[in-house]
């Protein structure tokens, strides 16, 4: 412990202890100390220097007797420089979002301890059951159309919980909600060697104050309690909260485990999306405290973490990469040579891990922009449209940007529906970016990092304007939830390993069981065998068949014959409603269907009434059998 203080130097920062507060500050300078301010007025009250007796290594520790610690806020200092506490648990409010401020204005305070979590419990939703949703706390409800009382805040997000539940979302990923300064890099040389004007950091991907919820996202003066209330409300409604944490190269790697543990213990969060290069992801995956906490990263060495023979009771790790986004977009717009890659993405699940797959995210184009623009349109960012990626794999369906042409509008909606079909019929865990479920547009801006306005704020009027898209999205959530054959624990084997007469997943072309994988092919049928998925009642799932055609011309596909007592029913066609062509004479193993251009058709194999009665009787007989 520090010489003569009697108090431990760790944890760093400020903590209530005994009859006051213990401050611990790391510094290599002799002239350093604490500045105390009145929390309400901001007026400085005391300047307390650290003494050499209070130093151990490079950490100074001082205990100050205080009757009402919550009435004060503080900064550290080194010589003439004022330094915010990077380990602070809360910062004084009063600086509105987007207002330019200096770091020395970030005065920390010591929040009250204790919060009634009631019977709070983390939902621990398996990846196969999760529907993920990435959002920006401010952008989600800042628009006047959001209809919430506390716009752009944690409280505003809490008001939208009924919407999230009704939509079918289970897991919400939040862009950075730790404290950061929006204009921290103002005035520094920007890209292309040009010194740019000051720009807002709307996203928050910068080195931050990782222990404190962002004060400007709080509707009250107590961001700590407000965020706890948000997490508790999410859990009461069966929803999970996953936080993005961006760690640049100058963050000490030894701090990262402590930061994550703090948010788990203090805020009961359900997981983290780790962002940054060369992070200690494998070490975090082995942290016992985080064993039931979701951890998302672009890669884990799963054999090193668990060993090759491990069987897990709960999978908390997931790969979070964007290969799916680019490859599936290319297949969607009809690029050559993408069929095999698309089928791979739709079935792959890593061993002992989940995989998060998506068509859009906070970076790049939204779903609506993906089908409305061939090129990025980032002019509003002030960098002459040179920022952001030029590789978007998008297609405007015939005209750049907004259009009044009904044919193009219809095709765009059709392509969005196709993308959603791919998302929900892929075996890993789907994620969408906020507003994609009702056609949100960012006007072609694929890098709105500095836009705190209607470019990035959700316009909730689109929910009515694009109701067709929203209702389609909800129907797919329902289909996925009601068909266990789509929610696999492991990657399909493409084999009949239970001897039911059908592989778990199989592919088909114009002939049943014989898919054509030539470079020019853009169509295939996928058969999901219902025998490999069972409902809680014990009944086998339905057979599902997805007829996919991303060509600009109609195609014929074989629809494999079902076991005796089953028949096919068509449930969804994303394109035109032309009837499928059935021709029993073409193939004795299948019927033939015509799938229209740039369209996906879903067929469900259902039992006739006699077969259903026999199946239920068999289940009852099995239940009566002794063990």
Long-range contacts (C-beta under 8 A, 24 or more apart in sequence): 1-56, 1-61, 2-53, 2-54, 2-55, 2-56, 2-59, 2-60, 2-61, 3-52, 3-53, 3-54, 3-55, 3-56, 4-53, 4-54, 5-53, 5-54, 5-61, 5-62, 5-63, 6-63, 7-61, 7-63, 8-61, 9-56, 9-57, 9-59, 9-61, 10-59, 11-87, 11-258, 12-59, 12-87, 13-85, 13-86, 13-87, 13-88, 13-89, 13-108, 13-211, 14-74, 14-85, 14-87, 14-88, 14-89, 14-108, 14-110, 15-110, 16-69, 16-110, 16-113, 17-63, 18-63, 19-65, 19-66, 20-63, 20-64, 20-65, 20-66, 20-69, 21-63, 21-64, 21-66, 21-69, 21-110, 22-61, 22-62, 22-63, 22-64, 23-60, 23-61, 23-62, 23-63, 23-64, 23-74, 23-76, 24-59, 24-60, 24-61, 25-50, 25-59, 25-60, 25-76, 25-85, 26-58, 26-59, 26-60, 27-58, 27-60, 27-76, 27-78, 28-58, 29-78, 29-79, 31-78, 31-79, 32-60, 32-76, 32-77, 32-78, 32-79, 33-60, 33-62, 33-76, 33-77, 34-62, 34-64, 34-74, 34-75, 34-76, 34-77, 35-74, 35-75, 35-76, 35-77, 35-82, 36-72, 36-73, 36-74, 37-72, 37-73, 37-74, 37-75, 37-107, 38-71, 38-72, 38-73, 39-70, 39-71, 39-72, 39-73, 39-92, 39-107, 39-109, 40-71, 42-73, 42-92, 42-94, 42-107, 45-72, 47-77, 69-110, 70-109, 70-110, 70-111, 70-112, 72-109, 72-110, 73-107, 73-108, 73-109, 74-107, 74-108, 74-109, 75-104, 75-106, 75-107, 75-108, 84-108, 84-209, 85-209, 86-209, 86-210, 87-211, 88-179, 88-209, 88-211, 88-212, 89-211, 89-212, 89-224, 89-266, 90-212, 90-213, 90-215, 90-222, 90-223, 90-224, 91-179, 91-209, 91-212, 91-215, 91-223, 92-215, 93-215, 93-216, 93-218, 93-221, 93-223, 95-215, 95-216, 96-216, 97-138, 97-152, 97-182, 97-216, 97-217, 97-452, 98-182, 98-200, 98-216, 98-452, 99-182, 100-182, 100-183, 100-186, 100-198, 101-181, 101-183, 103-181, 103-184, 106-179, 106-181, 106-209, 108-212, 111-222, 111-224, 111-225, 115-225, 115-228, 117-228, 117-232, 117-268, 118-232, 120-231, 120-232, 120-235, 120-236, 120-268, 121-235, 122-235, 122-240, 122-268, 122-270, 122-292, 123-170, 123-235, 123-238, 123-239, 123-240, 123-270, 124-270, 124-292, 124-314, 125-170, 125-171, 125-238, 125-240, 126-314, 126-315, 127-315, 127-318, 127-354, 127-355, 127-428, 127-429, 128-354, 128-429, 128-487, 128-488, 128-489, 129-170, 129-481, 129-487, 130-170, 130-171, 130-240, 130-354, 130-429, 131-168, 131-169, 131-170, 131-171, 131-429, 131-430, 131-477, 131-480, 132-169, 132-170, 132-171, 132-172, 132-173, 132-242, 132-356, 132-358, 132-429, 132-430, 132-431, 132-432, 133-164, 133-167, 133-169, 133-171, 133-172, 133-173, 133-431, 133-432, 133-433, 133-434, 134-172, 134-173, 134-175, 134-358, 134-361, 134-362, 134-431, 134-432, 134-433, 134-434, 135-172, 135-173, 135-174, 135-175, 135-433, 135-434, 136-174, 136-175, 136-202, 136-203, 136-362, 136-434, 136-456, 137-174, 137-175, 137-177, 137-214, 137-217, 138-202, 138-217, 138-452, 138-457, 139-202, 139-434, 139-452, 139-456, 139-457, 139-458, 140-434, 140-458, 141-458, 142-452, 142-457, 143-454, 143-457, 143-458, 143-459, 143-460, 145-458, 145-459, 145-460, 145-461, 146-458, 146-460, 147-460, 150-219, 152-217, 153-217, 153-218, 153-219, 153-226, 154-213, 154-217, 154-218, 154-219, 154-223, 154-226, 154-227, 154-229, 154-230, 155-218, 155-219, 155-220, 155-226, 155-229, 155-230, 156-219, 157-230, 158-229, 158-230, 158-233, 161-233, 161-234, 161-237, 161-239, 164-237, 164-239, 165-237, 165-238, 165-239, 166-474, 167-437, 167-470, 167-473, 167-474, 167-477, 168-474, 168-477, 168-478, 168-481, 169-239, 170-238, 170-239, 170-240, 171-239, 171-240, 171-242, 171-270, 171-271, 171-294, 172-234, 172-239, 172-240, 172-241, 172-242, 173-242, 173-243, 173-244, 173-273, 173-431, 174-241, 174-242, 174-243, 174-244, 175-203, 175-204, 175-244, 175-362, 176-203, 176-204, 176-205, 176-208, 176-214, 176-243, 176-244, 176-245, 176-246, 177-204, 177-213, 177-214, 177-217, 177-227, 177-243, 178-204, 178-208, 178-209, 178-210, 178-211, 178-212, 178-213, 178-214, 178-243, 178-245, 179-208, 179-209, 179-212, 179-213, 179-214, 179-215, 180-204, 180-206, 180-207, 180-208, 180-209, 180-214, 181-206, 190-383, 191-383, 191-386, 191-387, 192-383, 192-386, 196-382, 196-383, 197-382, 199-381, 199-382, 199-449, 199-450, 200-450, 200-451, 200-452, 201-449, 201-450, 202-448, 202-449, 202-450, 202-451, 202-452, 202-456, 203-362, 203-449, 204-246, 205-246, 205-275, 205-449, 206-246, 206-248, 207-247, 207-248, 207-250, 207-251, 208-246, 210-245, 210-255, 210-259, 211-259, 211-262, 213-267, 227-267, 228-267, 228-268, 231-267, 231-268, 231-269, 232-268, 235-268, 240-270, 240-271, 240-294, 241-269, 241-270, 241-271, 242-269, 242-270, 242-271, 242-272, 242-273, 242-294, 242-296, 243-269, 243-271, 243-272, 243-273, 244-272, 244-273, 244-275, 245-272, 245-273, 245-274, 245-275, 246-275, 246-276, 247-274, 247-275, 247-276, 247-279, 248-276, 249-276, 249-277, 249-278, 251-276, 253-279, 253-280, 256-280, 256-284, 257-283, 257-284, 257-287, 260-284, 260-287, 260-290, 260-293, 261-287, 261-289, 261-290, 264-289, 264-290, 264-293, 265-289, 269-293, 270-294, 271-295, 271-296, 271-316, 272-296, 273-297, 273-320, 285-316, 285-317, 290-316, 291-316, 292-316, 294-318, 296-320, 296-356, 300-353, 302-350, 302-351, 302-352, 302-353, 306-352, 310-352, 312-352, 315-352, 315-353, 315-354, 317-352, 317-353, 317-354, 318-353, 318-354, 318-355, 318-356, 318-429, 319-350, 319-353, 319-354, 319-355, 319-356, 320-355, 320-356, 321-355, 322-358, 322-361, 324-357, 324-358, 324-359, 324-426, 325-358, 325-359, 325-360, 325-361, 325-364, 325-393, 326-391, 326-393, 328-359, 328-419, 328-422, 329-359, 329-370, 329-392, 329-393, 329-394, 329-419, 330-393, 331-522, 331-550, 332-415, 332-418, 332-419, 332-422, 332-550, 333-393, 333-394, 333-395, 333-415, 333-550, 334-395, 334-522, 334-550, 334-551, 334-552, 334-598, 335-393, 336-519, 336-520, 336-522, 337-519, 338-522, 339-517, 339-521, 339-522, 339-523, 339-524, 340-517, 342-422, 343-507, 343-524, 343-526, 345-426, 346-422, 346-425, 346-426, 346-427, 346-526, 347-426, 347-427, 347-491, 347-492, 347-494, 347-505, 348-427, 348-428, 348-491, 349-427, 349-428, 349-488, 349-489, 349-490, 349-491, 350-491, 351-490, 351-491, 354-428, 354-429, 355-428, 355-429, 356-428, 356-429, 356-431, 357-423, 357-426, 357-428, 357-429, 357-430, 357-431, 358-423, 358-430, 358-431, 358-432, 358-433, 359-419, 359-422, 359-423, 359-432, 359-436, 360-432, 360-433, 360-436, 361-431, 361-433, 362-433, 363-389, 363-446, 363-447, 364-389, 364-392, 364-446, 365-392, 365-394, 365-442, 365-444, 365-446, 366-433, 366-435, 366-436, 366-440, 366-441, 366-442, 367-416, 367-419, 367-420, 367-432, 367-433, 367-436, 367-439, 367-440, 368-412, 368-416, 368-436, 368-439, 368-440, 368-441, 369-394, 369-441, 369-442, 369-443, 369-444, 369-445, 369-446, 370-394, 370-395, 370-419, 371-395, 371-396, 371-397, 371-411, 371-412, 371-415, 371-416, 372-396, 372-397, 372-400, 372-401, 372-402, 372-412, 372-441, 372-444, 373-400, 373-401, 373-444, 374-400, 375-400, 375-444, 376-444, 376-445, 376-446, 376-447, 377-401, 377-443, 377-444, 377-445, 378-444, 378-445, 378-446, 378-447, 378-448, 380-443, 380-445, 380-448, 380-451, 380-455, 381-445, 381-447, 381-448, 381-449, 381-450, 381-451, 382-450, 387-447, 388-445, 388-446, 388-447, 389-446, 389-447, 392-446, 401-443, 401-444, 411-598, 413-439, 413-466, 413-468, 413-469, 414-574, 414-575, 414-598, 414-599, 415-598, 416-469, 417-469, 417-472, 417-574, 417-600, 418-550, 418-574, 418-598, 418-599, 418-600, 420-472, 420-473, 420-476, 421-476, 421-546, 421-572, 421-574, 421-600, 421-602, 422-600, 423-476, 424-476, 424-477, 424-479, 424-480, 424-486, 425-480, 425-486, 425-526, 425-544, 425-546, 427-486, 427-487, 427-488, 427-491, 427-492, 430-480, 432-473, 434-458, 435-462, 437-469, 437-470, 437-473, 437-474, 438-462, 438-463, 438-465, 438-466, 438-467, 438-469, 438-470, 438-473, 439-465, 439-466, 439-469, 439-470, 475-572, 479-571, 479-602, 483-528, 483-533, 483-541, 483-542, 483-544, 484-533, 484-534, 484-535, 484-541, 485-528, 485-529, 485-530, 485-532, 485-533, 485-541, 485-542, 485-544, 486-528, 486-533, 486-544, 487-533, 488-533, 492-532, 498-531, 498-532, 500-529, 500-531, 500-532, 501-563, 502-527, 502-529, 502-531, 502-543, 503-527, 503-529, 504-528, 504-529, 504-532, 505-529, 506-560, 508-557, 508-558, 508-559, 508-560, 508-590, 509-557, 509-558, 510-555, 510-556, 510-557, 510-558, 510-592, 511-558, 511-587, 511-589, 511-590, 512-558, 512-559, 512-560, 512-561, 512-587, 512-589, 512-590, 513-558, 513-560, 513-589, 514-558, 522-549, 522-550, 522-551, 523-547, 523-548, 523-549, 523-550, 523-551, 523-555, 523-557, 523-595, 524-548, 524-557, 525-557, 525-558, 525-559, 525-560, 527-560, 530-605, 537-619, 538-619, 538-622, 538-623, 539-615, 539-616, 539-619, 540-615, 542-604, 542-605, 542-606, 543-604, 543-605, 544-602, 544-603, 544-604, 544-605, 545-602, 545-603, 545-604, 545-605, 546-600, 546-601, 546-602, 547-593, 547-595, 547-600, 547-601, 547-602, 547-603, 548-595, 548-600, 549-595, 549-596, 549-597, 549-598, 549-599, 549-600, 550-598, 551-597, 551-598, 552-597, 552-598, 553-597, 554-594, 554-595, 554-596, 554-597, 555-594, 555-595, 556-581, 556-592, 556-593, 556-594, 556-595, 557-592, 557-593, 557-595, 558-587, 558-589, 558-590, 558-591, 558-592, 559-590, 559-591, 559-592, 559-593, 559-603, 560-589, 560-590, 561-589, 561-590, 561-591, 562-605, 564-611, 565-607, 565-608, 565-610, 565-611, 565-614, 566-605, 566-606, 566-607, 566-608, 566-611, 567-605, 567-606, 567-608, 568-603, 568-604, 568-605, 568-606, 569-603, 569-604, 569-605, 569-606, 570-601, 570-602, 570-603, 571-602, 571-603, 571-604, 572-600, 572-601, 572-602, 573-599, 573-600, 573-601, 573-602, 574-599, 574-600, 574-601, 575-599, 575-600
